[in-house]
Amino acid sequence: MDTTQLFLDPTFWLDTPTFQYPSDLNMEYPIPLSEDLGRRKKTRVRASRACIACRSRHTKCDGVEPVCTKCQVEEKACVYTKSRRGGSGRKVGGSVSEDQVHSGGGGLMRGRERYEGSSPEGTIASASEIIDDGGHFVSRYFEFFHKAHPFILPRRQFLERVQSDPSSLDHLLRVLKYIGALYTPGPQTDTLRRLAHEKLTSHDLPSNGFSVQALLLFSIAIHCSDEYAAAEIYLDKAIDIALSIGLNTSDFALQNAENDAILAESWRRTWWSLYCIDAMFAAISHYPTHRLENNIGTVSLPCEDCAYNSGNIPTPRTLREYDNREFAAEEIVYSSFTYLIDTCRIVSTQQALMHLDHGPSEKALEAADAKFVNWISYLPRCKSEVVTREGVDEVMFLACLVLNVEKLLLHRPHSHLPYSPLETRSKCTPPSISRQSRAIRTLHTAKALEAITASIALFALPAEVLKHSPLVSCALSLNVMALVSACNAVFGAREYEVGRGRIRLGLGALRGLRGVWGMAGRSVGEVVGVARELLGVDGGREEVGEGEGNGDGLGMNLGDGEGLGYVEMLGEEGSADGSGELGFMRFRDLDVGA
């Protein structure tokens, strides 16, 4: 079999550093190889009749079922896996062939191993049969993850369908349990990941919308676990199925809604989520293009989350209506999801621009920046505030963050905030071609600082950081490193102290995410290392002159004769005037010539 085929087929993929089979399956584990070794070494894991919780803590288990004594005392979830050695378990059938082990991507890849569950046919048992958590993991999914990526059915409708038609959601339920388990410390996460992986790579995975949802959610989860290459494989599979069934067409939602307006809305949201995630994955990896760049589809726009959750779905608006909103007789407030879609369209067009051989021209920069300005100008005030009576609007939060990060990436190469060679240690740093500049102008410095401040201020909002999309990790890294550059290059003493406070805020948010998401854990180490060296944390910072702050915000006086007075940056209350608007900053006394 061709090795390229092995790598591209997720059937043969598993990332062993973050994934392990239950030890009592007595499987042969591949040991990670160094890049210069071509031989595979194997070690055999001995089985023991112990629950997963005791095994993970390396404590003796008395094997009492259904709950061992240790788990009873400590009130832990007690789960046993099937044993291969006879007695209380059933014999495992099947083996993994040698050509199913392949080194590539993020680590060694392992073929699927089917084992006998309770079914007479020897097929994989359902997730609910193997780990019955009483709905806890699904609850954690809806509590922490769903609000930032709300495209599957709302919680009540989802649970009703689990009861009425469980087979249609078996594969999706596995993914939800895996994601929910990530927010629940315990030994069950690896088992749940394996169950989801096995179902999503099985040959009988149906080509329908629920499979697209499962693959998309799984790709987000493993991408944010810092497994970019594997995540892209699952995303590609989701896109393949979506295009094959016509999910990108306006007719799909109606023809597959089962006379349910909520399900029809879920299909619309699934397509647009697929488009947005495809664009965001490309932006995080700094690709010049993405698969759905020229295939945006004809699907109508999503409604507001409150309408979706209540079931009162209005007649959906179209993308054409949104694009012509400036001609409407009165202001139309579109859904937060719609503003996120528009942000991702901006991301889509900007990626190629930043990969030009000699950087974009000044006219190209102006045209690109106009899209940011227009997005902000036509954003209703109720959306720019991000916070609603119910709390932070997580979809709007993500839209504002993505927009400001793209704005930073556009303007920083042409600003007085130089990239340090140390920043290349971070996986989030753009490649050299995207850091090139034709000329340095103060206007770009002001716009870059505007984007940084608006981005960091979002994380001062009253919300648990774990309830934000896990995709925010790279955005935080880019903003913190840009702030470090500003502290070194343009800030006076007073501005430096405020900048350090914002660096502290950004790093605090990253640290809050790293307990769950590997991408955040890796980013913390990279960014802290870069910041310590550039700021000279151990040896102190050289004395700088006083900036011309305006008293309440953060004043920046570049003093280079280019006519920039100062930029009033967001104050502690979230904006320059305390209004809480987070999409932009205000300019004062600017002369943007030359």
N, C-alpha and C positions, 0 to 999 in steps of 0.2 A: 504493500500500500504506500502511496506517495506520502512523504512526511508533511507536505503542505496541507494535504487533505486531513491528516491527523490533527494538525494544529487548528485548522479552521472549523473542525467539527467539535462542538462542545460535548459530544458524547464521550470524547476521549480526554476531557479536561477536568482536572481538580487541582487546586492549589494547596499542596500538602502543608506549607508552613502555617496556614490558618484553618485547615480542615483535616479531621482525622475520623476514620471509621471507629465505631465502638470496638474496644479491644477484644471483647469475647467473640468477635466474628473470626478471630484467628487468621486474619488476612496478612499477606506479605506486604509490609510497608516499604516503599521506595525511599532510600536515603538521599537527600539533596546532594547534587553533584556540583563540584566547582566547575568553572567554565572550561578548564583545560583537560577534564577527564571525560573519556568516552564510555567508560564501563559503568554499569549499574550495580550497586551493592544492595543487598536485601537483608532484612532482619525479620525474624519471626516473632510475633507477639503472642505470648501464652495467654490462654483464656483463664478466667477465674469467675466463680459464681458470686459476683458482688454487684450491687446496684451502681448506677452511673455516678451518683452523688458521692458515695464512699470511695469509688475508684478515683474520681477526680481529686479528692482530698488526700488520697493515699492513706486511708484509714481502713481498719479491718471491718468487714461487713459480716453479720451473722446470717445473711441470706434469707431472713424471714420475709414471707410474702403475705399480703401485698405491700407492706411497708416494713422495712427493717427497723431494728431497735434504735440504731443511731439516728435515722431520719425521723423516727417518732419523737425522740428526745429533743432534737433540734428543729422540729417542725419543718423539715425539708421535703421537697417533692421527691418521691422515691420511685425510680423507674428502672426496670430490669430489661435487658436485651436478650435475644435468643442465644442460647449456648450451642456451640458446635460439638461439645464433647459427650452428648447423650444425656440420659437421666431426665432432667427437667426440661430440656430443650429439644428442638428438632434439628435434624441434620441439614446442613447448608449444602445446596446444590450449586453447580456451576463454578467456573473459575475464570480468571482473567488471563487472556493470552498474552504472549510476550510482545506482540506488535501493538498492544494497547497501552504500553508505557512509552511515553515520549517526552523528551526534555525540550522545553521551549516556553516563551512567554514569561509568566511570573514564577515558574518553578516546574517541578515534575508533574506530568499529567497522568491520570489514572482512568482506565476504562470502567464502565459500570459493572457492578457486581450485584446480581439479583439473588435474593435469599428467600427462603420460604417463610411466609407469615402464617396467618390463621386460615388463609384461603386454600382450598384443596388443590387449586391449580398451581400453587407455588409462586403466585405473583406477589408483588410488593404490597404489603398491607397499607391501608390509608393512614395518613398522619394522625387522624383523630383516634385510630385504634392503637397506634404505637405510643403516642404521648398524649394522654388525656389530661389536659391541664384545667379543665372546667371553664374554658373560654378565656383564661387569663392572658395568654399571649395575643389573642385577637383583640382583646380590650386594650392591651398595651400598644398594639399597632394603631388603633384608632385614636388613642390618647396622644401619642407622640409623633406619628408619621403622617397620618392621613391628611391632616389639615394643610400641609404644605404641598401635597400631591393628591388632590381629591378627585380621582377619576374612577375608582371602582364604586360600586353601589354604596350609598350611605349605610351607616351601621345597621339601622333597623331593617332596611330592605335586604341587606346582605345576609343577616342572620335568618330572616324569614326564608330566603331562598336556600340557605344551608339546610333548613328543615324540610322544605317542600321538594327540592331537587338537588340533593347533595352531590350526586355524580357530576353535575355540570360545574361544580366549584371545587372539586377535590384538589386539582393541581394549584388553583389560586389560593385555597385555604392553606396549603403547605407553605407557600411563600409568605403569607400573612403571619403564620405562626413563627416562621424563621425570623422575620423582621421584628415581631413583637418580642421574641426571645432575646434579641440583641439588647433590648432595654431592660432585661431581667437577668441579672447575674446568676449563672448556674451552669451546670454541665450539659444541658440539653441542647445548646445552640448548634454544636457540630452535628448532632443527630438530625436535627430539624433541617439543617442546611443540606445534608445528604439526601434526605427524603425529597426536598424540593428539587434538588439537582437531578435525581433519578427520574422524577416525573417529567421534568421539563426537557430531558434529553431522551425520553423514551420514544419509540417509533410510533406509538399509538396516541401521541399528543394531538388532540383535535385542532383543526385549523379553524378557529373561531375567535371571537372577540375576547372571551375569558382567557384564552391562552396568550393572546397579545398582552393583556393586563398582567398576567403572571410573569411572563418573560420580562416585561418592562420594569416591574417592581423588583424582580430579582437582579436585573442589570444595575439598577440604581443602588441596591444594597451592597453588591459586591464591588461596584465602582467606588463607593464611599468607604469600603473596607480596604481600599488602596490596591485593587486588582483591576486596573484599567483595561488591559488587553482582554481578559476574560469577560468583563462587563460588555465590551463592544461586540463580542461574539453573540451574547444573548440578545443585545439590542438589535443586531443585524437579523437575528432569527425572528424577533418580534416584528421588525419592519417587513421582512419577507412575507410572513403570514398576513400582516395587515394589508399589504398591497395585493396579495393574491385573492383575498376575500372582498376587496373593494371598500375597506374601512375608510379610505380617503375620499369617498364620494358622499354626496349629500343623501343619496338614497339608502345607504346602508343602515343608518340609524332607524329609519322608519320601517324598513323591511325586516329588521331583526329585533324589533322592540317588543314583540310578544304583546302588543296592545298596551304597553306600559311606557308612559312618558318619561318616567325616571330612568328606565333602562335605555331608552333612546338618548337621553341626555348623557348617560354614562358612556355610550359609544362615541358621542361627539367629543367628550372630554378625553377619552382614551386616544383618539387620533391626535388631538392637539397636544396632549402630553407627550406622545411619541415624537411629534415634530419638535417640541421644546427641548426634550431631553437629548435628542439627536444633535441639536444645535449647541446645547450646553456642554455635552461631552466633547464636542469638537473644539469649543472655546477653551475648555480646561486643558485639553491636550495641545492647544495652539495649532490645530489643523487649518489649512486654508479653505477647506470646504467640508461639507457633510452630505450624507446620502440624500436627505429630503430637501436640500437647498432649492432645487427646482421642481419639487413635487409637493407643493403646499396643499393640494387637494381642493375640494369644493364643499367641504363640511361647514355647516353653520357654526356660529360662535356659541360658546357655553354661556349659561345664565349665572346669576349670582349663587354663591354657596347656600345662602339662606333659602332661596327658592328650590334649589336642588334637594336640600335636606327635608324640606317640608312637603315636597311633591307638587308644589304649585308652579309648574314649569311654564313660563310665558312663551309666546311665539318667538323662536330664536331669530336673532339678527344675523346679518351676513357680514363677511369681511369687506365687501364692497361698501356697505353702509358705513362701516367704521372708517374706511379710508376717505370717505366723503363727509366726515362729521363736521368739518369746518363750514359746510354750506347749510347745515341744519338751522331751522328757524330759532331753536332754543337748544340749550346745552343738553346733551344726552349722556347719562352716566352709564357706561358699559361695565360689564362684570370685571372683577379683578383678574380673572383668568384671561379675559380679552387683552388687558394691558400687559400681562405676562407674554402672551403670544406675540404682541407687537414688539416687545423688547427682544424676544428671540429672533424675530425677523430682522431687527437692526443688527443683532449679533451675527446673523447669517451673512448679511451683506458686508459686514466690516472685516470678517476674517481674511478674505482674499486681499483686501486693501492693505492690510498690515504685513502681507507676505510679498509685496513688490520688491524687486531686487534692490532698488535705491530708495525705498521708502515712498510713501504717498506724496504727491505734490501739494502745495499750499491750497490750491483750489479743491483738490480731492478731500483734504482735511476739513475745509470749510463746509463742503457738501455733506460729509459724514457727521460733522458736529451739528449741522442744521437738524438732523434727525433726532438727536438728543434734545435739542431746544424745543422742537415741535412736540415731542412726546410730553415734555414737562408743561409746555404752554397749554396743551389741550387736556391736561389731567385735571379732573374736577377736584375741588378742594377736599371733598370728603374722602377722596382716594389718596391725595398727597399726605394726609395726616397718618395713614397706615393703621392707627389705633382706632378701633370701633368700641361700641358699648360692650361687645362680647370679648374684647381683648385685641391682641394684635392680629391683623389680617395677614396670615402667613403667605398667601399667594401674592398679595400686594407687596409684602416685605421682600419676597424673592424677586419680584419684578423690579423694584427700586434698586435692590442690591446689584442685580445683573446689569442694569442700565449704567449705574455709576462705575462699576468695575470696567465695563467696556469703554466708558468715557475716559477712565484713567489710562487704560492700555493705549487708547488712541493718542492722547495728549502727552503722556509722560516722555516718550522718546524725543519730543521737540521742546521740552521744558528744561528748567534749571534743576531738575531732580534726576541726576544721572544714575544709571544702573551701575552698581559695583560688581566687579568680577565675583565677589563673594556670593552674590545673589544667585549665581548659577548653581549653587548647591541645592537650591530649592527646585523641586519638580514642577512647581507652579510658575517659575520664571519663564517669560517668553523666550523663544530662540533668538539668536543674534540678529537674524534678518528682520525681526519685529521690533528690535530695539534701535534700529538705525534712524538717523535724522538728517533732513536736508539743511535745516537751520534752527537755531534755538531762539524762541521768542517768549517774552514775559507773559503774553496772553495764554500760551499753552501751560505755563506754570500755574497761572491763576485757575485755569479750568481743571488741571490735574488736582490741585489742592481742594477745589470745590468738590470734586468727585470723591476724594479720600474722606473728607470731613462728613459728607452726606452718608457714605457707606458705614463708617465707624459709628456714627450717631445712631444708626438703626439698632445697634447692639446694646444701646443704653435704654431701649424701650422696655416696659414692664412685661417681660415674657421669659419663660424658661428657654435657655439656649438650645436644649435638646428637642424642643418642639419646632425649631426652624428646620428647613430642609438641610439634610447632611451635606448637600452640594455646596454649602457656603464656605467650606474649609479653605479652598483655594482662594476665594475672594478675600477672606480675612488675611491670608498670607500675603497676597499681593499688596493689600492696603497697608499692612504693618511695615513691610519692607519699603514701600514708597514713603511712609512717614519717617522711617529711619533716615532715608536719603534727604528728606526735607529738614530734619533736625541737623544734619551735617552740613547742608548746602545753603539753606536760605533763612532759617529761623534765627532771630536774635534770642537773648537770654530768656525773656518772658515767654516768647512763642515756643521756645525749646521745652520749657517746663510743661506747657499745655500739650505740646506734641507728645512728650513722654507719657503724660496721662492717658492720651488716646492710644498709644502703643500698648500700655498696660491693659486698657479695656479690650483691645483686639486680641491680645494674647490670653486674657482671661476667658474670652469666649471660645477660643481654640481649645484651651485646656478643658473647658466644660464639655466639649464634644469628643475629646480623645478617649474617654472611658468607653465609648460605644463604637466609634468609627475610626478605623485604622488610618484613613487619609488624614484625619485631624491629628492623630498621634504622631504620624510622620512629619506633618507640617510644623507642629510645635517644636520638635527638635531642630528642624532646619532653620526656622525663622529665629528662634532664640539664639542659635549659634551665630547667625548673620548679624543680628542686632547687637549682641554683646561685643563682637569684634569692631563693628562700624562705630558704635557709640563709645567704645573704650570704657565699658562698664567697670572693669577692674581697675583701670588706671585713671579714671576721671575724664572729663571733657575739657578741651581747651577753652579759655575764656572768650566769650563773644560779646559783641556790642548789643546795646539795647535796641529792640525793634520799636516801631511806632504803633503800638497796639492802640485800639480804640476804647479800651477800658472794659467792655463787656464780652466782645468776641475775641477772636484771635487775629491781630493785625499783622500784616506782612509787608514790610518795606524792603524791596529788593535792591533799591539804590543803584540801579544800573542805567539810569537816565532814559528808560524807555517810556516813561510817562504813566506808569501804573501807580495809583495812589495806594490803595490797599483793598484787600478782599476781606469782608466781614464773614468770618467763619462761624459755624454753629456753636452756640453757647451751651452751657451745661443743661439747660432745659430742653435741648433738642433742636433749637433753631436760633437764628440771630435775634429774633424779636420775641422768642418764647412761644411762638404760635404752634410749635410742634410739627411744622411742615418739613419733610425730610428729603424731598426730591431735588432740592437745589439750594444754592447759597445766593446771597445778594451782593452785587458789585456796587462799589461807590467810587466816584471820582476817577473813572477809568478813561484813559486815552489809549485805545487799542491799536493805534497806528504803529507800523514798523515793529 
